[in-house]
Amino acid sequence: MLKIKSHPFSSLKRTVYHAIKSINEAPTLYSIPSAKLSAGRMQAWIIYYYGTNQQFTLSDSVPLPIIFSPKDVLIKVSASSINPIDIRRREGYGGKLIDAYQSVKNFVQLRGNQSNKLEFPITLGRDFCGEIIRKGPKVTKFNVGDKVYGALDVTRQGSFAQYCAAGEDEICLKPNNISDAEASALPLVSLTSWYAIRKLSGFNEENSIGKRALVIGAAGGVGHIATQLLNNLGMETTALCSQSSFDYVRQLGVEDTIDYRQKDWLSELSQKAKYDIILDTVGPKYYSFQLMNTLLNPGGTFVTIITPIFRNVDKYGLISGLSRTAYTAAKQTLYGWSNNFNYRWAVYRPDGEVLRQVKNLVEQNKLTIKVDSKEFSFENIPQAISYLENGHAKGKVVIKYSSFR
Ligand SMILES: NC(=O)c1ccc[n+]([C@@H]2O[C@H](COP(=O)([O-])OP(=O)(O)OC[C@H]3O[C@@H](n4cnc5c(N)ncnc54)[C@H](OP(=O)(O)O)[C@@H]3O)[C@@H](O)[C@H]2O)c1
């Protein structure tokens, strides 16, 4: 269970906070008038403890999200999607690091205001699509009534709720040629892919034509978006996925397919021309950096979205966990440098500008999102999570919040 302990520097933070408050305008909490919005309460799926799907409770008396920053908006959610991170978070994954990150964020952004802590009961869910119903006074990019999509920062309460709050720099107008449900499936997987390929590995329209890419887990949520982004950059892509997905990934523009369930997948892969980027969405249990190195061209990049940061901090505590993580990162980076390869960890983060580029690609029909054919409603969110968890999903699992229309 995530325990929110008082921070050792809390009294110092309070002093600094009151000092700043006395000489500056006080930080404003843009709370939502309750009259129009069911007396300031909403329906949300909450958990009181980490654990299995049994932890979910549907509550109709969860306080509405508070707009802490003048650049935040309040969104009425119309659809959301499930990601593996929602399952991991339900189990407690990342709790300690998120707690520490939030303390720092509170101190820097909210001048020590302690009330913006992610406390139990927690609402999970990162992805959303919905309509802005209220905005802070410094929001300039959006208006009330705009339909937007995005992925919430890990320190915010989630989107498995009637309403969620997000910063204006974290969201974007929804692509206008797809449904709300499809739009809600895009943000987290697109942001992760974009960061991995473009921001961290440095590939763009100028330097990618004719380069070769291997995507491990190419048919998955992140994998199928990453595959399309790589193809859009003019790369020749190989997909490592199960045979049942071969036709699908070929439709996405993949040139070569290899079935990871075949015994000789590695020798088959080794016979191919080498790669300039290997994007891993599956992790070191199956594909070690050292093994993948042998498949890279000199100067190539191995980028993985499976990082040990949260796991190490959960297991060893903040200081030891971060130290171990830094050691692993340094070791792999040095190994890469000494062998003329790059090694990168990619982590998603909310970014409205990236979502704007994703929207453009979607509207130009250069990027499509695969959504599972089974539909879930807000009332069935735990069933939707089980559906993904039990390996039934063939595409992103989306939730329609039609009961609130
Ligand atoms: N770092 C970040 O910020 C970040 C962001 C998003 C996701 N993630 C993590 O990234 C992982 C993938 O996320 P996702 O949303 O893409 O999940 P997903 O939709 O469940 O996709 C996982 C894919 O991996 C494939 N796969 C499983 N075992 C494999 C293997 N041994 N070799 C090759 N492919 C294999 C599966 O293919 P088959 O179905 O064909 O077996 C499936 O298509 C999750 O662990 C998630 O927590 C990290």
The ligand as a Tripos MOL2 file, in Angstrom:
@<TRIPOS>MOLECULE
LIG
   48    52     1     0     0
SMALL
NO_CHARGES

@<TRIPOS>ATOM
      1 N1          8.3970    3.1540  -20.6410 N.am      1 LIG1
      2 C1          7.1570    3.5780  -20.8000 C.2       1 LIG1
      3 O1          6.8490    4.7810  -20.5910 O.2       1 LIG1
      4 C2          6.1270    2.6110  -21.2720 C.ar      1 LIG1
      5 C3          4.9990    3.0930  -21.9350 C.ar      1 LIG1
      6 C4          4.0710    2.1920  -22.4140 C.ar      1 LIG1
      7 C5          4.2510    0.8250  -22.1920 C.ar      1 LIG1
      8 N2          5.3250    0.3960  -21.5040 N.ar      1 LIG1
      9 C6          5.5260   -1.0380  -21.2550 C.3       1 LIG1
     10 O2          5.7980   -1.6280  -22.5050 O.3       1 LIG1
     11 C7          5.2600   -2.9370  -22.5830 C.3       1 LIG1
     12 C8          4.4200   -3.0780  -23.8390 C.3       1 LIG1
     13 O3          3.3050   -2.2180  -23.7620 O.3       1 LIG1
     14 P1          2.1390   -2.3670  -24.8250 P.3       1 LIG1
     15 O4          1.1020   -1.3810  -24.4690 O.co2     1 LIG1
     16 O5          2.6910   -2.3560  -26.2060 O.co2     1 LIG1
     17 O6          1.6350   -3.8590  -24.4750 O.3       1 LIG1
     18 P2          0.7740   -4.8750  -25.3430 P.3       1 LIG1
     19 O7         -0.1980   -4.1270  -26.1950 O.co2     1 LIG1
     20 O8          0.2640   -5.8890  -24.4050 O.co2     1 LIG1
     21 O9          1.8030   -5.5390  -26.3550 O.3       1 LIG1
     22 C9          2.7780   -6.4340  -25.9590 C.3       1 LIG1
     23 C10         3.2420   -7.1570  -27.2330 C.3       1 LIG1
     24 O10         4.4080   -7.8880  -26.9290 O.3       1 LIG1
     25 C11         4.3890   -9.0480  -27.7260 C.3       1 LIG1
     26 N3          5.2690  -10.0530  -27.1140 N.ar      1 LIG1
     27 C12         5.0810  -10.7430  -25.9580 C.ar      1 LIG1
     28 N4          6.1570  -11.5390  -25.7240 N.ar      1 LIG1
     29 C13         7.0270  -11.3160  -26.7590 C.ar      1 LIG1
     30 C14         8.2840  -11.8120  -27.0730 C.ar      1 LIG1
     31 N5          8.9240  -12.7090  -26.2990 N.pl3     1 LIG1
     32 N6          8.8830  -11.3710  -28.2120 N.ar      1 LIG1
     33 C15         8.2830  -10.4620  -29.0190 C.ar      1 LIG1
     34 N7          7.0630   -9.9530  -28.7600 N.ar      1 LIG1
     35 C16         6.4460  -10.3800  -27.6380 C.ar      1 LIG1
     36 C17         2.9520   -9.4700  -27.7970 C.3       1 LIG1
     37 O11         2.7900  -10.1340  -29.0300 O.3       1 LIG1
     38 P3          1.7800  -11.3780  -29.2250 P.3       1 LIG1
     39 O12         0.4390  -10.9280  -28.7210 O.co2     1 LIG1
     40 O13         1.8290  -11.6160  -30.6690 O.co2     1 LIG1
     41 O14         2.3290  -12.5120  -28.4150 O.co2     1 LIG1
     42 C18         2.2160   -8.1350  -27.7870 C.3       1 LIG1
     43 O15         1.8980   -7.7350  -29.1010 O.3       1 LIG1
     44 C19         4.4880   -3.1380  -21.2710 C.3       1 LIG1
     45 O16         5.3070   -3.8630  -20.3890 O.3       1 LIG1
     46 C20         4.2690   -1.7340  -20.7590 C.3       1 LIG1
     47 O17         4.1380   -1.6890  -19.3520 O.3       1 LIG1
     48 C21         6.2930    1.2570  -21.0580 C.ar      1 LIG1
@<TRIPOS>BOND
     1     1     2 1
     2     2     3 2
     3     2     4 1
     4     4     5 ar
     5     4    48 ar
     6     5     6 ar
     7     6     7 ar
     8     7     8 ar
     9     8     9 1
    10     8    48 ar
    11     9    10 1
    12     9    46 1
    13    10    11 1
    14    11    12 1
    15    11    44 1
    16    12    13 1
    17    13    14 1
    18    14    15 2
    19    14    16 1
    20    14    17 1
    21    17    18 1
    22    18    19 2
    23    18    20 1
    24    18    21 1
    25    21    22 1
    26    22    23 1
    27    23    24 1
    28    23    42 1
    29    24    25 1
    30    25    26 1
    31    25    36 1
    32    26    27 ar
    33    26    35 ar
    34    27    28 ar
    35    28    29 ar
    36    29    30 ar
    37    29    35 ar
    38    30    31 1
    39    30    32 ar
    40    32    33 ar
    41    33    34 ar
    42    34    35 ar
    43    36    37 1
    44    36    42 1
    45    37    38 1
    46    38    39 2
    47    38    40 1
    48    38    41 1
    49    42    43 1
    50    44    45 1
    51    44    46 1
    52    46    47 1
@<TRIPOS>SUBSTRUCTURE
     1 LIG1         1 GROUP 0 **** ****
